[in-house]
Amino acid sequence: MKFETLAIRLRMKQTGEKEHSSPIFPTSSFTFDSSEEMRAAFSEEIEANIYSRYSNPSVSEFENKMAALEGTETALATASGMSSIFTVFACHLKQGDHILLSQAVFGSTIKLFENFFSKWGIQYDLIRGTEITQWQVAVKSNTKMVYLETPSNPALEIYDLANFGSFCKNHGLLYVVDNCFATPYLQNPILFGADLVVHSATKYIDGQGRILGGVIAGNNEVIAPLIPFMRNAGPTLSPFNAWLLSKSLETLAVRMDRHCENAAKLATFLNDKTEVKYVNYPFLESHPGFDVARLQMKAGGGIVAFELKGGMVAGKKLIDHIQMMSISPNLGDTRTIITHPASSTHSKLTLTQREAVGITDGLIRISAGLEHIDDILEDLELGLSAK
Ligand SMILES: *Cc1c(COP(=O)(O)O)cnc(C)c1O
């Protein structure tokens, strides 16, 4: 079956009520008919739900759908994107190990290493740039894992997934990709050699700005070491959130098509503006990663970044003159969201620190929503032409 069909038709077994749409199972535990059945469940002789920290039908439904859409044998859902990411590191790295991370990964991912994993004896190096040579020279005898995001946030750098796949294979490194910006609809890192794919389901997978969630997709062998941690540490996704996310997956393809269409139109519109120094969008020919993006992504994604000639002053002015777009740090919502990182999410950093992660003073990020493109462009024009 094709992506769209799987996303809609894959579901848990119908209950005796013959419901058309899957129900929610908001229950913390499950019951047994006899002491023998309970014994067999606990000794894993039979497959049975025991307790919702271990498994829950609503959560399993979402996990099964995500595995099918990412093309993996299995998947695990967690309460947020960050708890998924933490789980991967906690279970696949040990004291004395070393990991290579792209400097452009999500801020909290880097904080996990600065504040926790380094304290527990795990070494890390942040690598700047998409060139594989910079990564090759950083490999040490104790390097175990490579972790990157493509497209990255907010600079929209494109990493060549296949290239990194062979690099990791040659060095025997576990290859983990945060696929949040692309979603499984636009890109499947597994096809390019990734071992594990992580998601913040909070973004496009929910897609409606309602809930937090995370997913880890991979084959049984690399997921197995995560299961004891999931069961005992309990970063579990709630049945209600899992149910919402399963429903959201049914519309992921149509939503992504429109997100990408609106973002591409925004990028073209901005490209012609005198106030704009450059536009960053993976499917614009001027993007340094254009050829690679065309190979590994189905469309350019829903995020556009651009640099205003007027720097900090122009950035703040734009934000203060738009009327419809939401001023918010989130992304992947039905509502178009505009962010000026230098004066908001990254304002605590010095200019030098910001520039090291590609956040210049005039950088604006827009997460294209699903409103009519004419209204989005009109609002943007209001902000750009403000005196
Ligand atoms: C938001 C985000 C995360 C963190 O996910 P939460 O659901 O907020 O915990 C991780 N990676 C990327 C790329 C993100 O955008």
PDBQT file of the ligand as one rigid body, heavy atoms in Angstrom, charges set to zero:
ROOT
HETATM    1  C1  LIG A 401      10.676  20.606  18.612  1.00  0.00    +0.000 C 
HETATM    2  C2  LIG A 401      11.813  19.779  18.187  1.00  0.00    +0.000 A 
HETATM    3  C3  LIG A 401      12.351  18.805  19.043  1.00  0.00    +0.000 A 
HETATM    4  C4  LIG A 401      11.843  18.599  20.455  1.00  0.00    +0.000 C 
HETATM    5  O1  LIG A 401      10.574  18.081  20.468  1.00  0.00    +0.000 OA
HETATM    6  P1  LIG A 401       9.504  18.309  21.675  1.00  0.00    +0.000 P 
HETATM    7  O2  LIG A 401       8.324  17.578  21.192  1.00  0.00    +0.000 OA
HETATM    8  O3  LIG A 401       9.323  19.781  21.814  1.00  0.00    +0.000 OA
HETATM    9  O4  LIG A 401      10.121  17.711  22.886  1.00  0.00    +0.000 OA
HETATM   10  C5  LIG A 401      13.403  18.038  18.576  1.00  0.00    +0.000 A 
HETATM   11  N1  LIG A 401      13.886  18.202  17.333  1.00  0.00    +0.000 NA
HETATM   12  C6  LIG A 401      13.411  19.138  16.485  1.00  0.00    +0.000 A 
HETATM   13  C7  LIG A 401      14.005  19.278  15.138  1.00  0.00    +0.000 C 
HETATM   14  C8  LIG A 401      12.359  19.954  16.880  1.00  0.00    +0.000 A 
HETATM   15  O5  LIG A 401      11.895  20.877  16.040  1.00  0.00    +0.000 OA
ENDROOT
TORSDOF 0
